[in-house]
């Protein structure tokens, strides 16, 4: 039976694996800039999610599990203001920064391991995130989806999200998608 719980520090590696799946290579791009020589990207991600009191922390994650085995997670944190974007910003990351929305609860990543997909786990994680946003008095949920990931875009639209802005994805060997990235918002 699937259960849901707040993440703990020991979940950092599973969170990083799932976040890596959700991010379409954007996490790999960021982690590659932070990695020490010969450091695995997944180790960089796990280290980031093991931190506390940061946006990218296990403290902002909810885990789905069955009999102690992690099935999936959602990583969402309050966004009270958007980042200033200027011409000097990294061109690969700039489109994603331009797609930020505030105030609200930003879903930075949601993913399930392949064996858990199509079983309602992601939908339930979205509902728990909705409940959290309402409890925290935040007016919207937002996330960034890839145009080419049509399955996730359809899921978010079914769940009440609308595409409100688009940006062209800047190609890079680590980024898995082309086309556009969408800012999708659900007003609560």
Buried (B, 14 or more C-beta within 10 A) or exposed (E): EBEBEEBEEEBBBBBBBBBBBBBBBBBBBBBBEEBEEEEEBBBBBBBBBBBEEEBBBBBBBBBBBBEEEBBBBBBBBBBEEBEEBEEEBEEBBBBBBBBBBBBBBBBBBBBBBEEBBEBEBBEBBBEBBBEBBEEEEBEBBBBBBBBBBEEBBEBBBEBBBEBBBBBEBBEBEBBBBEEBBBBBBBEB
